[in-house]
Structures are given as structure tokens and as C-alpha cells.
Amino acid sequence: MPELPEVEMVARGLRGSLIGQMITEVRCYWPRHMDGLSVTEMQRRVHGRSIQAIGRRGKYLLFPLDDGQTLIIHLRMSGRLSVVAANSPTDKHTHTIFSLNNGRELRFWDQRKFGRVWLVDDVETVVGKLGPEPLDEDFSVAMLQERLNGRKRTLKPLLLDQTFVAGLGNIYADEALFYAGIHPTRTSDTLSEAEIVRLHGAMKKALQLGIARGGASLELYLRPDGTKGGMQLVLAVFRRTGESCYDCGTPIERIVLGGRSTHFCPHCQI
């Protein structure tokens, strides 16, 4: 968390405030935010550069600059990004700040300090190992089938593997498996053709609903304008342990798979 829908909402929420703005200064109070370069080097390389676009690859935010470099930010567990007036108060969890030429600042708030910032000439050095984007048009049933071929892995951990498919995390993997009617402990080699079709559609459905709802504000996630998303209000199974399944009334169960909490309906998912 944040996962693909939340990161997508952050990208959309920042575009109006950042595109075309020039970076004039970088301040970092937690040097480990910087991956592969020092704060001084970051400051030298981005000073005077303007932000040309804001994109997303999996859970990574991409900020192409006018000289061909790309600033990349991963929010990890607790990160938030916002653009505020430079004279706005900060708090102890605001660890990295990019000052802009219009008197505003891009601030990286990160309570757990797991977030990371890169500056690269080639984005593939950071995101090159990611699997396909599940909402892209070319992510077809046939592509999912091809990626499943030859694998024998438990489904829930497989869906969390960012090299298998990019952007799914704990929330949307649980929701997708519920929509597909597939038990999370099934192994990938046991899926029928019909189940693969259902899983493909369920992955897209879960992620699209997450975006439509503005993301899931279960813990620390907020959109750049400081508002909560609404996906948490319509979750079918995630963190609903002991509550009734909306479809059949059976209590939702929780187990741990691959070290991650996993929620499912033991009646609807087989």
C-alpha cells in the first residue's frame, strides 16, 4: 500500500500542479530516501530542470525532466506526495522536499521511511524487471495464460510478484481472487481456461474500481489534495475477517500466505 489505483490517483492529482514547473532546490532530511545518489548530487542534477509529465509504471511514479532524465518515486508503505505553498508548515514525517520556481513545493511525507527516490537516464534500470501493466489493452487473456504456463505457484503470492504483473498488492489481489471465485491457496497450474478468463477480468475489475473510487484509504493513504479515497467502503473481502460475505453470508476468513494477510470467502472461492 499504496497499490496501482492509489499511485494512479497520485499521478493524476499532481499533474495540474507540477507539469511545466522548474525544480529550484532539493532538501532531504532522510538521506536513505535517495537511492543510488547523494542529496548533493540530486540537487546538482535536477536544479533548473522542469517537469515535463507525470506517469506511472506499476507502483512507481515517473517524472520525466526536460533534459531526458527521469525522477522516480516509490511511496512504499506510507508515502504521500503533495504540492503546497513553500511557507506551509512541515512536520517530522516530511523527509524530502523539491522546491519549485512558482513558490510551491513538492513534499514527500513518509512516516515509516521506506519510500525511495531515484534520478536516472534510463527508467528501465529501475522498472525494467516489472511484469505487464494489468490495465493495458495488450494485457489479454492470452498474455495471462502465457505467463501462467510452466508456473506452479500459490496464486496469492504469485499475484503479488511484481515481475509477474505490475501494480497488484495485498488489497487488490484479495479482491480480484474473490471476484474470480478462486481460492487464494490454489496453485497456478490448477486453473482451468474458464478460471483464467475469470481471473483476467477480475484483476481489471478490482483495479478499475479502485481507481473509480479514488483508492483505498485504510491507513495512511491520502490523495495529493489531502482527501481520502473511497475504495475501503466497498471492499468485498479485504480486512473483513468474520464479517458476512455480501454474496452468500458466509463469514470471511483470514489466513497468512507468503507472510501476507489473505482474506477470502470459503464458500464463494474454490
Secondary structure as GFF3:
##gff-version 3
##sequence-region A 1 270
A	DSSP	alpha_helix	4	18	.	.	.	ID=ss1
A	DSSP	beta_strand	23	28	.	.	.	ID=ss2
A	DSSP	three_ten_helix	31	33	.	.	.	ID=ss3
A	DSSP	alpha_helix	39	46	.	.	.	ID=ss4
A	DSSP	beta_strand	55	57	.	.	.	ID=ss5
A	DSSP	beta_strand	60	64	.	.	.	ID=ss6
A	DSSP	beta_strand	70	74	.	.	.	ID=ss7
A	DSSP	beta_strand	79	85	.	.	.	ID=ss8
A	DSSP	beta_strand	94	100	.	.	.	ID=ss9
A	DSSP	beta_strand	104	110	.	.	.	ID=ss10
A	DSSP	beta_strand	116	120	.	.	.	ID=ss11
A	DSSP	alpha_helix	124	127	.	.	.	ID=ss12
A	DSSP	alpha_helix	141	148	.	.	.	ID=ss13
A	DSSP	alpha_helix	155	160	.	.	.	ID=ss14
A	DSSP	alpha_helix	170	180	.	.	.	ID=ss15
A	DSSP	three_ten_helix	188	190	.	.	.	ID=ss16
A	DSSP	alpha_helix	193	212	.	.	.	ID=ss17
A	DSSP	three_ten_helix	231	233	.	.	.	ID=ss18
A	DSSP	beta_strand	253	257	.	.	.	ID=ss19
A	DSSP	beta_strand	260	264	.	.	.	ID=ss20
###
